[in-house]
Amino acid sequence: VDPSTPVTDAALAGALAAILQQCAGVGRPVQLPAWGSDVGKAVRVEEVGSAEAGSAVLAAIDAFKGRGGCVLLVYAALLTRGVDQVKTDVMVDMGEPPLVVGPHRICSSELMALLLKGVASGNFGAQNATNTAGNDWPPALGVGMLSSSELEGSMTICNALKSPAQPVWVLHGGDHFTLAWAAAAGGAGDGEGPPTVPSTTPSEFILYHWNGLPPHG
C-alpha cells in the first residue's frame, strides 16, 4: 500500500493485538492500560484473555490513537510480558535498562524487540551477545530490520530480519528507528513490490520511508 491508503480501526487494532499476544505468550492474558481522568497521570489496567485481545483493543482504539496512545502501547507490552520477565530478557543479551532512553525519550533496541517479537532481548545481530554462537529471530510478526551498524561494519544483522515474510523493515539509523515498506508484489500497485520468491535477477520496486521525528516527521 502507498502512504495515502487509509488504515481502518479494525486493521490497527489487529496489529496492536498481535503485538500484545506475542508479549503474553501461550495461555497468558493481555494487560490493557487506560488513562484515568488525565493523560499522563493515573492508569487503570484491564486484564483480558489473549483470544479476546483484538476485540478489546478495538473497543479502546480511540485511546490508542489519541494523545498518549503510544505510551499506552508501551505500558501494555511491558505489563503483559511482566516487569520481572522484561528485566530478565534484557540481561540475557547483556543489555541495560531503561526501555526508553533519555533525554530525548528514544526507543531502545530492547523495547523495539519487545514490540516486534514479544521478548525484550535487543540483539538484532547474527551472533549472540558473546559472539560464541549464531543468533536469529523467530518469524514473529514477519517484520524485518536493517541497520546502519552493518554498513559501518560494527554488526551483521541476522538473516530473518534481512529477509522478512512481509516487505516491511524497521530501519535503525544509529540514534532512532524509522520505517520502510513496499507494496506487496502481485497486489495493489502490481510491479511496485519486491518479488515474493528470492531471485538472482535484479529488479526495481518502490520503497516508502516514514520518519516520525521533527522537523521532517
N, C-alpha and C positions, 0 to 999 in steps of 0.2 A: 504494500500500500504506500501511497505517497503521503507527505505530511498534511495535506489538506483533507484526508479521509477522516470523517468523524468517528470517534470511538464511543460505542454505546456504554451505558452504565453497566449492562449485563456483562459485556466483554471485560471491562475494567474490574468489576467485582470478581469475575472468574480468575483473572490474572492474580489479583491480590490474595484470593482464597488459595490458589495453587502455591503461592509463596509460603503462606502460613501453614498449609497442610504438610509441606516439607519440613518446616520447623517443628511441627508436632510429632512427626514420625508415626509409626503404626500403633493404633489403639489409644492414642493420647488426644485430649481435647485441644481446641484452639482458644486462645485468650483474646477477646476483643475489647480494647480500651475505648473509652469515650470521654470527652471533656465534660467536666461538671458545668458550673454556671459560666465560667470564663475560660477561653482558650489559653493554655499555658499554665493553668493552675491545677486544681484538683482533677483527678482522673478516676473514673469508675470502670470496673472491669467485669465483663460478662463472659462466662465460660460456655462454649458451645461444642457439640460433637464435631469431629472432623468432617463427617459426611454432610453436615448442615452448614459448613463454613461459607459456601457460596451464597446461599440464600441469606444468611446472617450479615455477610459483608454487603450484599446488595441492599438490604434494608437500611444499612448505615452508610451508604455510599456518599451521601451529601457531606458527611463529616470527613470522610477520607479525601474528597475533592475540595473541601473548603480550607480555610485558614488553619494551619496546624495539622493538616491531614498527613503530611509526610512524617511528622513526629509520631502520630498515632500508629502508623505502619511500623516504625522502628520499635515503639513500645510493644506492639502486638507480636512482632517477631521475637523480641527478647523474652517477653513473658511466656510465650508459647514454647520456646526452646527451653526456658528455665535459666535464671541468672547464674546459678552454680554450674550448670552444664555449659553455658556460654564461656564462663571463665576457664573451664577445663578445655574446651575447644581451642581457645586462644593459646593456651600453654602448650598444646600438642605440637603446634608449628612454631614454637618459641616466639610467639607474638607478644604484644603488650597492649593492655587497655590504655585509653578508653576506646569505645567503638566509634565515637565521633571526636575528631581531633581539633583542638583549639589552636589559635584564637579565632580561626575563620570557620569553624564548625564543618570541617571537611570529613566526608565519609571515609572510614578506614577500609583496608583490604579485608579485615575480619568482618566488618558489617556488610560489605558487598558479598562476601562468601555466605553469610547467614541468609541474605535475601535470595541469592542465586541457587544455593543447594541445601539450605536449612541447617548448615553446620558452620560455626564461626571460626573455621580454620582458614586463614587467609593466604595460604601458599598457592599461587597460581602457576608455579614453575614445574618443569618436567622432572625435577629432583626434589626429594624431601628436604626438610629444614637442615639436616646434617650432611646432605649430598652423599648419602650412603645407599640410596635405593631410588628406584623410579617412582614418580608420583603422577597420578592422573585423576581427573574428575569424573563423577558419575554423570550419566546423561542429564539427570535433573530436569530443569525447565527447558533444556535444549538451546540455551543461550550461550554464546561464546565470549571470548575476551581477547583483546590484543593490547600490547603494552609497548611504550617507548623504551622500556627497560631492555627488551630484546634487541631493538635497534642499536642501543648503546652498548650491548654486549654484557650486561650485568645479570641477565636472567633469560632462560629459554622457556617460553610459555608451553604448558602441556598440550598434547595433541587434541584432547577432547574439546578444549577451549578454542583452539585454532579452527577446527572444523566442526562446528556445532550442527545439530539437527535442523535448526532454523537459521535463516540468513540474518541473524541479529548478533551484534557484537558490542559488548561494553568496551570502551576504549579508556585505557589508563595512560594519561598523558604526563605522569610524573607528580602532579600535585592535586589532580581531581579526576573524576570519572565523567565521561560523556557517552553518547550512544550513537551507533551506526547501524543501519538496517537497509535491506533491499527488498523489493517486491519479490514474492516467491515466483520461481520460474514456472511458467505454464498457467499462472493465474492472471489477475488483472494487471495490465501492463506487461503482457507477454513479451519476452525478449529483453526485459529490463532486469530480470532477476538472475542470480547465479545459477549454474547448472545444478540439478539435484544429484547427479552422479559425478564423482571426480573425473576429470578429463585432462589429457595432456595437450589438448588443443586450446590455444589462447582464445579467450572470448571477453567481451566487454559487458558490463552491467552497471546500472545506476545505483550508487550507494548514497543514502541520505545520512547527514550528520547533524545531531542535535546537541547543543551546548546550552545548559540552563543557567550558567553563571553570567552575571552582568560583566561588562557592558554589552556583550553580544547576545546573551540569552534572552 
